[in-house]
Amino acid sequence: MSELHYLTATELTRLIRTRQVSAVEVLQAHLDRIEQVNPDVNAIVTLAAEPAIEAAKAADAAEPEGLLHGLPVAHKDLVDTAGIRTTYGSPLFADHVPAKDDLVVERLRAAGAITVGKTNTPEFGTGSHTVNEVFGATRNPYDLSKSAGGSSGGAAAALATGMVPLADGSDMGGSLRNPASFCNVVGLRPTPGRVPGVSDTAAWYTLSVQGPMARTVDDLTLMLSAIAGFDHRSPYAIREVFTPEPEEGVAGLRVAWSPDLGGLPVDPRTAAVTATAPAVFERLGATVEEVELDLSGAEEAFRTYRAWNYALSFGDLTGLGPNTAWNVERGREVTGAALAAAERARSRLYQRMSAFFDTYDVLIAPVSQVPPFPIEQPHVSEINGERLPDYLAWMRSAYWISVLHAPAASVPAGFTTDGLPVGVQIVARPFEDARVLRVARAFEQATGHGRQRPPL
């Protein structure tokens, strides 16, 4: 049998169900792996080994029921875990221990998953480079001198190194997709409402979603099946039960290819890798057409709604880090007229892209505009000689897609000449999460890039 820590979640659940391995054995293999590699990458920042061992023993003593029975998982340090420290990556909450689980944690536990610990995130998930004042930076497993991306960088690095088979994350401007791209794993930003959240502050806010991360698309689908589903406490939760598409492959599908999402600067190292994706889809029987994408309005809409949400969510806190504080200040500048303009821009963009998806089944594009960058670099400030105005701008290839209310996945697309992972982004019409996963699986199986492990 292969090393347990690198088996897929799908295979591990089968082995546990058929009693070929015990939940305790599977957990111990992952705890051993955490002890071995976590000091190098700093992905898991709070370990819950003792309660996990007790939960694994209980799982072995019970009849397997849930989809994830006995499977170790890690939770992003933004979601509340009852009895386990949750810092949100902020010194303000460095010793915070919630009394109640977040809904996504509840659902994973209900499916039989076992919490191993919490994964690193920048303060309140602010930015696509995982570093904070509580735990420091998470390093890229493929090159320890580089960023793991963010804000779910701890989750991505933990998955890539075999510390866990599944991990949850969240995504406002790319935080499930960017770290998946940087760490050669898969991440899905679901349609808003597919994985509902519960909030008494921003219940109607649709830019931020929670979703699954894994090493394979089948595992991504398995985890989504466990965490998706209606909850009456979310005003836009989707009632439809998530079901994978029965069809396989991409033969006959119409694929739109955008190398730069409508004129964004893309690092030539990233561009060289993502440019190989169209030929893969053509070889699989899809019709691929390069398109001039019009995402005008996405920038205005994203920045306005993001800023407004930061002021709403964190405006009452003092002692915030510089990135979070900057976002709060931008939010305090938002006027009613600015919100009206953002809503108008987003609505027009939604209708334009609705017509676009009448012609194309999926859009493929770069996830990130750059490959992993030096870990000591706070953010990307220049691409192809073009100076960027602030720390947000290098993430446009991800956050412009966030505005579409659409499902989007990052799937490994290959490596730069110096061995850094690059992902391709697969986007479909809103609510067609299963279509995204079907296309992602076909690409993954045709290329096999995700099977290349980091040198740890």
Sequence and secondary structure as in RCSB ss.txt:
>XXXX:A:sequence
MSELHYLTATELTRLIRTRQVSAVEVLQAHLDRIEQVNPDVNAIVTLAAEPAIEAAKAADAAEPEGLLHGLPVAH
KDLVDTAGIRTTYGSPLFADHVPAKDDLVVERLRAAGAITVGKTNTPEFGTGSHTVNEVFGATRNPYDLSKSAGG
SSGGAAAALATGMVPLADGSDMGGSLRNPASFCNVVGLRPTPGRVPGVSDTAAWYTLSVQGPMARTVDDLTLMLS
AIAGFDHRSPYAIREVFTPEPEEGVAGLRVAWSPDLGGLPVDPRTAAVTATAPAVFERLGATVEEVELDLSGAEE
AFRTYRAWNYALSFGDLTGLGPNTAWNVERGREVTGAALAAAERARSRLYQRMSAFFDTYDVLIAPVSQVPPFPI
EQPHVSEINGERLPDYLAWMRSAYWISVLHAPAASVPAGFTTDGLPVGVQIVARPFEDARVLRVARAFEQATGHG
RQRPPL
>XXXX:A:secstr
   GGGS HHHHHHHHHTTSS HHHHHHHHHHHHHHHHHHH  EEEE HHHHHHHHHHHHHS   STTTT EEEE
ETTS BTTB   TT GGGTT   SS  HHHHHHHHTT EEEEEE  SGGG SSS EETTTEE EETTEEEEE  S
SSHHHHHHHHTTS SEEEEEESSSTTTHHHHHHT EEEE  TTSS    SS TT  S EEEEEESSHHHHHHHHH
HH    TTSTT   S     S  S TT EEEE SSTTT    HHHHHHHTTHHHHHHHTT EEEE     TTHHH
HHHHHHHHHHHHHHTT SS  HHHHHHHHHHHT  HHHHHHHHHHHHHHHHHHHHHHHH SEEEEES SS   BT
T SS  EETTEE SSTTGGGHHHHHHHTTT  EEEEEEEE TTS EEEEEEE STT HHHHHHHHHHHHHHH GG
G     
